[in-house]
Amino acid sequence: MTYLLGLRMMDREVLVVGGGRVAQRRVPVLVDAGARVTLVAPAVAAALEDLAAAGHITWERRTFAPGEVAGPDAPAYWLVHAATDDPQVNAAVAEEAEGARVWCVRADDRHASSAWTPASGSAGGVTVGVVASGDPRRAAGLRDAITDGLADGTLDARRGRERHRGVALVGGGPGDPGLITVRGQQLLSQADVVVVDRLAPTTLLDRLPADVEVIDASKIPYGRSMAQEAINDVLVDRALKGLFVVRLKGGDSFLFGRGGEEAAACAAAGVPVIVVPGVTSALAAPASAGIPATHRGVSQDLHVVSAHVAPDDERSTVDWEGLARAGGTLVVLMGVQRLEAIAEALVRYGRSADTPAAVVQEATLPGQRTVTGTLADIADSARSARVRPPAVVIIGEVVKTARDLDILHTGTQFETRRLATGRDLQ
């Protein structure tokens, strides 16, 4: 039988003996918990060496010596980890800790440990620790099942004494629901109100409890839309009523997502704001099509621009002439309807008409497809292929590089999506 505790390790001394794989897993967790870690080992993993160099831990470059735990010059340790690959050393560490009445975790022999390290994880503001009779593999499996349930809302994370308040601006990623961040999914599962865009991963809404209010704030190109001022008003209104509001949108809220305006409106009304970055389609679309946005020897710079107005529109603040001279990779969002004008402007300002170009439609989704060409013909090719938003335009030699490396994807890439979501979507 075991008696489970949650240890508050802030500013408490911890001794770890051994610098291999086990220590590499456990030391960072102790550091994150605020413990003052002394690491005793003649050699350590590179990650542990970095922690020592940064001053986050104290590394004693030597083997374990008697008196390390309970000697007259030893610090008053609260916890000891015996994590060497030598059972005799681990036994000596554990014996000395036992004599000093200090809890000791033996990495090599769970039956000889006075304490076990639980498989732990966090989701939805909940820290989960699982001890399965000292069996780490079984404990990790159970831990993952619980934290996954908390993250996706399968387990109700909203029934707590201290609930979230205010507004969370959550970037939902490029479309595939598996590409929302863990933090974004956690907050979504705790929402009282969700204000959602059409490009957000809307299939995640089906997992929400029935009492969650879902408000459609879609902005359809050249169609109906909810005014930004109205969106701001809704966020503030629901938050001031004591509800936790998640503003869920595609990509990243602060990259052409008007997240700054929403954050400012909330701040002006005294509403607290949580910002959760998302995977932007500016990077996800090229990657999902097999196009590296940068590539050694080909492109050392990347420019991301919005083309919600044409290059010759007086409202445009984009330096198209400078982009034409730059010569690196250019990623254009909201540019499908103005692709011909964009290509003409770049060529007019000096970019070669033979510059490779690609348009990726519905990146990371089942309908993903890619149309390629050059600045001279990409607009015609996209028009002939009936490309429609949402689509991302990539201009630069990296498109040719992808083709030369045989990694350019022109159709739906289920293998890419399996890697992203961890499940087969065919």
N, C-alpha and C positions, 0 to 999 in steps of 0.2 A: 504494500500500500504506500501511496505517496500523499504528501500534503502540499498542495500547490499554493505558491505565493507570487505576487508581482513585486519584484525588487526595484526600488528606486535607487539607482546607482550614481546619481549626480554627485561628483566630487568624492566618491568613495574609492579606496585603493583596491585594485585587482591585480593579481599575479597570473600571468600566462607563461607556461614553460613549454617551449617548442615553437618553431616558426614555419611549419609546413602548411599543408592544405587545410587542416582543421583550424589552426590558428588564423589562417587567412579568412575563413568564414566567420569566426566568432569575434575577433578583435574589432572589426569595424562596427559591429552591433554594439559592443561595449562602449566604444568611443561615442557612437550616436546617443547612447543612453547617458553620457556625461561622466563615465567612469574615468579615473586616473589609472591608466594601464601601464604596468611594468612588464616588458616582454624579455624573457631570458632564453637565449638561443644563440649558438655560434654563427648561424646563418639563417636568414629568413626569406620568405617569398618577396618578390619585387614590390607588391602592393603594400606589404608591411614595412618595407624599407622606406617607401614614400611617406607613410604615416609618421615614421620616426623622423625623417628629414624635415617634415613640416611641423614637428613639435607636438603632434597629437598623442604620441605615446613615448615612453622611455624604453629604449632598447639597450639591454645589457648583453654585449656580444661575448658570451661565454656559456659554458655548460652549467647545469644546475649544481649547486653546492649545498651541503648540509647546513641547516640554519637559515635557509632562504626564506622559509615561511615563518618560523617561530624563534629565530635567533635573536639575540639582544639588540642587533642593529637593524632587524627587519621592520619594515613598516607594519602598521596594524591593518593587515589585509582583511577585507570583508568576503572575498571570494577568490578561489584558486582554480585555474584550469590546467590540468596535466595533459599536454597534447603533443608529446614527442612520439617518435616511432620506436622507442625503446621501452618495453614493458617494465623493466627493472627501474628505470628512471621515473616512470609514471607512478609506480608503486611507492617509491621513496617519497615523491611529492605528496601523494595521497596520505601516506602514513604520518608525515610531519604535519600536514593540515589537520588530520584527525586529532592528533595530540594537542594541537592548538585550538581545537574546537572551531575550525574554519571550514565552511562547506567547500568541497572539492569535486570537480567534474573530471572524471577520467575518460578520455576519448577512446581508449583502447578496450576498456572492460566496463560495461555498464553495470555488471553485477558487483563490482568492487567500488563503484562510485557512491559517495554519500549524497550526491546531487546529480540530477539529470538536466541537461539543457533542452527545453521544449522546442519543438518546431514552431516557430512564431511567424506571424505576419500581421499586417494591418489593412483594414478596409473600412471605409465609412466611419472613421473615427473610433473604430474598435480594434483593440490589439488582441489577437488570438494566440494562445499557446497550447500545444497539444503534447502530452506525454503518453506514449503507448508502451508502458513497461520498459522504457528505455530503448525501444526499437525505432531508430531514426527514420527509416524508410516508411514505415507504416504511419508514424506521426506526421511526416511531411505530406503524405497523401491526404490524410484527414484535414490537415491545416489548409491545403490548397482547396479542398472541396468547400470548406467553410468560408474562406476569404473570397473565393469566386462567387459564392452565393451572396455574400454581403455586397460585393462590388456590382453585380448585375441586378440586384434587387430581389433575387429569389428568396433570400432571407430578409425579413423586414428590418431595415436598419433605422427606421424613423421613430421607433418607440424608445426614446431615450429621454432622460431628464434635461439634458442640455442639447437642444436641437439647434441646427444652423439658423441664422437669421440673415436677412439682407438679400443680396443678389449675387449669383455666381455667373460670370461670363465664361461659358464653356465652349472652346473650339472643338467641334465634333469630328474633325478630320476630313479627308477628301471624299468620303462616301461610304466605303466599306465600314459597317458597324464595328468590325473588329479592330479598326484603327483609331477609335476614340481612346484617349489616355485612360489609365487606371483611375487617376484622380477625377477625371471628368465623369467616368461611369459611376464612381462612388457618390459624387455629389448629385448626379442625376437621380440615383436611386433614393435619395432623401428629399427630393423636391416636393413642395406643396403645389407649386405652379411651374409649368414649363412653357416658355415662349419660344417657338421653334420656327426656323426657316425651312424652305423647301429643299435646300441643298444639305441640310443636316442629315445624319443617319437616322431617319424617322422610324425605321423598324425597331429601334430601341424603345420607342414609346409604348409598344405593345407589352413590355415587361413592367410598366408602371402600375401601381395600385389604382383601382377604379376611382378613388376619390381625388386623384391628382387632376388639377385643372390644366388642360392643354390649350394654348392659344396659338393659332396659326398666324404667323407674321410674315408669310411668304412674300417675296418680291420677284414676280415673274417678269422676265425681260419683255418689254413692250406690251405688258398685260397688267392685270390687277396687282396692287401692292398695298401694304400697310405703311403709312407715312412714318418716317423715323421718329417724329415728335410723338406720334401716338404710341409707338413702341416704348419710348422713354417713359411716357406717362403710365403705361401699364406696369412697367417694372417698378417704378416708384410707388404707385398706388398699392400694389399687392404687398410689397415689402413693408410699407408703413402700416399695413394691417397685421403685421406680425408673421407673415408667411415667408417661407424660404422659396425664392424664385431662381430658377435656372434658365438663363438665356442660352439656348442651344442653337448653334449655327454651324454651317460647314466651314472647313478649313480652320483658320486661326482668326479669332475675333479682332485682333489688332493688325491684321494684314488685309486691307481693303474690306474689312468687315464692320467698320463703324463702331467697333468696340470702345474706342476712345470717347466717342460722343455719349455712349450709354453709360460709361463709367463716370463721365463728368456730370451727367444728369443725376445720377445716384448720389455722387458726392455733394452736389449742390443741395440735395434734399436731406442730407445727413444719413443716407442709407449706406451701410458697409458693403464693400464689393470684394469678391474673390475672383481673381483672374486665373483661368486654367488654359495655358497655351494648347493649341491644337496642331496637328500635322497639316501643313498648308498644301493645297493642290499645286502650288507653284513648284514644289519639290517632289510631291508624290506622283503627279502626272508623268513627268519625264521618267522617274524611276520605274513606275509600273509599266511603262512602255519600253523599258530597257535602254533608255537614253540617259547617260550620265550628265548631269548638269555641268559638271566640271570634269576635266580629264587631263592627267599630266601630259604636258607637251602639246596640248590642243587648246585648252581654255583655262585660264587662271582667274577669270572674273565672271561674275554672274549678275545680271540686272533683272529685276522683277518690276514690271510696270503694269498699270491698269489702263485699259483702252475703252473705258466707258464713254469717252468722247473721242472723236477722230483726231488725228495729228494736226489737222488744219483748223480745228475748232478753237476759238479764242479762249475757251474755258480750259483747254489742256495746259497743264504745267509740266508735261514731260519734255525733256530735251532730246527730241528725236535726232537732231543733228549730232549731238554728242554721242548718242547710242550707236549711230551709224559709224562714227569714227572709232568707237571703243573696240569693236571687233570680237568681243567675248560672246558668251551665251546670253541670249535675250529670251526671257519668259514673259509672255503677255497673257494677262488674265482679262476676261470680258472682252475679248478681241475678235470673236468669230465674225460678227456682223461688219466689222471694219477692217477685215484682214487685207482686202485689196488696197485700201488707203494706207495701211501700215506698211505693206510691202513697197508701195510706190514711194512713200516718204523716205524709207531707209535707202532705197536705190538712188533716189534723187540726191540724198546727202552723202553718197559715196560708198555705200555697202554694195558689194558685188551682187548682181542679179542671180549668180550661180550659187549664192550662199544656201546651204541646205536648210530645210525647214520641215516642221512636222506639226500636226494638230492632233491632240489626244482628246477624244470625246469620252465622257463618263468614266474617267479614270478610276480604277480599283473596283468598279461595279461590273456586273455580268455583261452589260452592253458595251464594255470598253472596246474601242477600235482606234487605230492610228492611221492617219493619211499623211504621206510624205511627199516632198517635192523640193522646189527651190523658191526663192523670193519671186522669181519670174512667173511661176505657175501655181504656187500653193493656194492662192485664192480660188482659181478655177478648179483645182483638184478638190478642194474642200466643198465647193459649191456642187460639183458633179456628184460627190459622195453624199450630199445632203447632210453635211455635218451641222449639228445644232448644239446650242448650249445645253449643259455646261461642257465647255471644252477649253483646253489650254494650248497655247501656241508656243512652240520652242523653235528658236532661230539661232543657227550657229553650226560650226563644224562638228560639234558633238553628235549631231544627228547622223552625219556621215560616219563618224567613229563607231556609233552603235551598229550601223549597217555593216561596216568592215569587220567588226568583232563578232558579227552574227548573233547579236543579243537584242536587236530591234524587234519588238512585238507589234504586229499590225492588227491582231484580232484579240478576242477575249482571252485573258491569261489566268486561267484557274489555278495554275501552279503558283503564280505570284500571290494570288489571294489566299491560297492555303497557307503559305508562309506567313502572311500578314495576320490571319485570323486564328490560325491554329486548328482549323477544321475544314473538311472537304465540302465545297459548295457546289460540286457538280451534280 
